[in-house]
């Protein structure tokens, strides 16, 4: 696997443009290969080291060196892009833009796959795998916050729209919290009731499956008319934010979409608690409530958190589409960029959504792994 990834990495760096330089953010740029940049040769030693390592014997030392080399290569490519952007900015006008080209995007993606594959080969423990994948981002984050990348087109777009970006971030997080919390309050009692009364499961899950199959844009649109009519019939509901467009229809739709994975995880988590453990708890004199909190909850918690993880990532993505009905968030930036044919503006909305989804997914995986290890050690 590592050999294939290093081969793909070499081909992408050799055949695809590394960065693109344009007179402004709306016109097509002039592509530059990595060897045409001022310090492009800096990545060759790291690439050569990776080629040597993939042919070495599969030992822990080899995998550790391979992981460090791939992490340094990723940081070097990012630094090289920022450095070339600085040089071109000094030579051109303030409107000139330097952005990542296809070679940089593809090479970075393959390098991240190589890092993930190497981390799995280095250790079998999921906790350490996640930590190693997170540590890889220390150097790129240092480059970002130290100002080394300030002349890149994407960072210039952020500087010009920082207030808009901050507002979109706050709105997106609000949509996430206002979706997950009500969904949890509905799903856990409902899932517990379905576990106790299995005869209702087919009917309830049938309804939730139908909701899940409705396209998000269609569901957002279906909610506009009834909510607009409700706001017109009872004007005082407007003070609660209820209207045909905006947060209200978005939150109702997002909560409905969140119910199926949450309810299913609650039922599945309770079903996988071993019956003998419950028998032991009853034999110790625990009441039903004590048994639920002392036995069922700790053993079912990893499965419940897995359901919450799915809902969090799902909501972050669907909240982008909710911008079409005025819910705001990063979706508003993305659609504005699409309408104005501004790639940097689209990326300014897309990258934070991906970053939040990947980060929260990794944190949930880390927490679930820690809980599973704790259960195994008990």
URPEVEN-V534338 format. One record per backbone hydrogen bond with DSSP energy under -0.5 kcal/mol. CO is the residue of the C=O (numbers start at 1). NH is the residue of the N-H. If there is no record, write none. Layout:
co->CO nh->NH
co->CO nh->NH
This chain:
co->1 nh->5
co->2 nh->6
co->3 nh->7
co->4 nh->8
co->5 nh->9
co->6 nh->10
co->7 nh->11
co->8 nh->12
co->9 nh->13
co->10 nh->14
co->11 nh->15
co->12 nh->16
co->13 nh->34
co->17 nh->103
co->17 nh->104
co->18 nh->101
co->18 nh->104
co->19 nh->32
co->20 nh->99
co->21 nh->30
co->22 nh->97
co->24 nh->27
co->29 nh->31
co->30 nh->21
co->32 nh->18
co->32 nh->19
co->33 nh->36
co->34 nh->37
co->37 nh->40
co->39 nh->42
co->40 nh->43
co->41 nh->44
co->41 nh->45
co->43 nh->47
co->44 nh->48
co->45 nh->49
co->46 nh->50
co->47 nh->51
co->48 nh->52
co->49 nh->53
co->50 nh->54
co->51 nh->55
co->52 nh->55
co->53 nh->56
co->57 nh->59
co->59 nh->63
co->60 nh->64
co->61 nh->65
co->62 nh->66
co->63 nh->67
co->64 nh->68
co->65 nh->69
co->66 nh->70
co->67 nh->71
co->68 nh->72
co->69 nh->73
co->70 nh->74
co->71 nh->75
co->72 nh->76
co->73 nh->77
co->74 nh->78
co->75 nh->79
co->76 nh->80
co->77 nh->81
co->78 nh->82
co->79 nh->83
co->80 nh->84
co->81 nh->85
co->82 nh->86
co->83 nh->87
co->84 nh->88
co->85 nh->89
co->86 nh->90
co->87 nh->91
co->88 nh->92
co->93 nh->96
co->97 nh->22
co->98 nh->153
co->99 nh->20
co->101 nh->105
co->102 nh->106
co->103 nh->107
co->104 nh->108
co->105 nh->109
co->106 nh->110
co->107 nh->111
co->108 nh->112
co->109 nh->113
co->110 nh->114
co->111 nh->115
co->112 nh->116
co->113 nh->117
co->114 nh->118
co->115 nh->119
co->116 nh->120
co->117 nh->121
co->118 nh->122
co->119 nh->123
co->125 nh->129
co->126 nh->130
co->127 nh->131
co->128 nh->132
co->129 nh->133
co->130 nh->134
co->131 nh->135
co->132 nh->136
co->134 nh->137
co->135 nh->138
co->136 nh->140
co->137 nh->141
co->138 nh->142
co->139 nh->143
co->140 nh->144
co->141 nh->145
co->142 nh->146
co->143 nh->148
co->143 nh->149
co->144 nh->147
co->147 nh->150
co->149 nh->152
co->151 nh->98
co->152 nh->156
co->153 nh->157
co->154 nh->158
co->155 nh->159
co->156 nh->160
co->157 nh->161
co->159 nh->162
co->161 nh->165
co->162 nh->166
co->163 nh->167
co->164 nh->168
co->165 nh->169
co->166 nh->170
co->167 nh->171
co->168 nh->172
co->169 nh->173
co->170 nh->174
co->171 nh->175
co->172 nh->176
co->173 nh->177
co->174 nh->178
co->175 nh->179
co->176 nh->179
co->176 nh->180
co->177 nh->181
co->179 nh->183
co->180 nh->184
co->181 nh->185
co->182 nh->186
co->183 nh->187
co->184 nh->188
co->186 nh->190
co->187 nh->191
co->188 nh->192
co->189 nh->193
co->190 nh->194
co->191 nh->195
co->192 nh->196
co->193 nh->197
co->197 nh->200
co->198 nh->201
co->198 nh->202
co->200 nh->204
co->201 nh->205
co->202 nh->206
co->203 nh->207
co->204 nh->208
co->205 nh->209
co->206 nh->210
co->207 nh->211
co->208 nh->212
co->209 nh->213
co->210 nh->214
co->211 nh->214
co->215 nh->219
co->216 nh->220
co->217 nh->221
co->218 nh->222
co->219 nh->223
co->220 nh->224
co->221 nh->224
co->221 nh->225
co->222 nh->226
co->223 nh->227
co->224 nh->228
co->225 nh->229
co->226 nh->230
co->227 nh->231
co->228 nh->232
co->229 nh->233
co->230 nh->234
co->234 nh->237
co->235 nh->238
co->236 nh->239
co->237 nh->240
co->237 nh->242
co->238 nh->241
co->241 nh->243
co->241 nh->248
co->246 nh->250
co->247 nh->251
co->248 nh->252
co->249 nh->253
co->250 nh->254
co->251 nh->255
co->252 nh->256
co->253 nh->257
co->254 nh->258
co->255 nh->259
co->256 nh->259
co->256 nh->260
co->257 nh->261
co->258 nh->262
co->259 nh->263
co->260 nh->264
co->261 nh->265
co->262 nh->266
co->263 nh->267
co->264 nh->268
co->265 nh->269
co->266 nh->270
co->267 nh->271
co->268 nh->272
co->270 nh->273
co->274 nh->277
co->274 nh->278
co->275 nh->279
co->276 nh->280
co->277 nh->281
co->278 nh->282
co->279 nh->283
co->280 nh->284
co->281 nh->286
co->282 nh->285
co->287 nh->291
co->288 nh->292
co->289 nh->293
co->290 nh->294
co->291 nh->295
co->291 nh->296
co->292 nh->297
co->295 nh->299
co->296 nh->300
co->297 nh->301
co->300 nh->304
co->301 nh->305
co->302 nh->306
co->303 nh->307
co->304 nh->308
co->305 nh->309
co->306 nh->310
co->307 nh->311
co->308 nh->312
co->309 nh->313
co->310 nh->314
co->311 nh->315
co->312 nh->316
co->313 nh->317
co->314 nh->318
co->315 nh->319
co->317 nh->320
co->317 nh->321
co->318 nh->322
co->320 nh->323
co->321 nh->324
co->322 nh->325
co->322 nh->327
co->323 nh->326
co->325 nh->246
co->329 nh->332
co->329 nh->333
co->330 nh->334
co->331 nh->335
co->332 nh->336
co->333 nh->337
co->334 nh->338
co->335 nh->339
co->336 nh->340
co->337 nh->342
co->338 nh->341
co->341 nh->343
co->342 nh->346
co->343 nh->347
co->344 nh->348
co->345 nh->349
co->346 nh->349
co->346 nh->350
co->347 nh->351
co->349 nh->353
co->350 nh->354
co->351 nh->355
co->352 nh->356
co->353 nh->357
co->354 nh->358
co->355 nh->359
co->356 nh->360
co->357 nh->361
co->358 nh->362
co->359 nh->363
co->360 nh->364
co->361 nh->365
co->362 nh->366
co->363 nh->367
co->364 nh->368
co->365 nh->369
co->366 nh->370
co->367 nh->371
co->368 nh->372
co->369 nh->373
co->370 nh->374
co->371 nh->375
co->372 nh->376
co->373 nh->377
co->374 nh->378
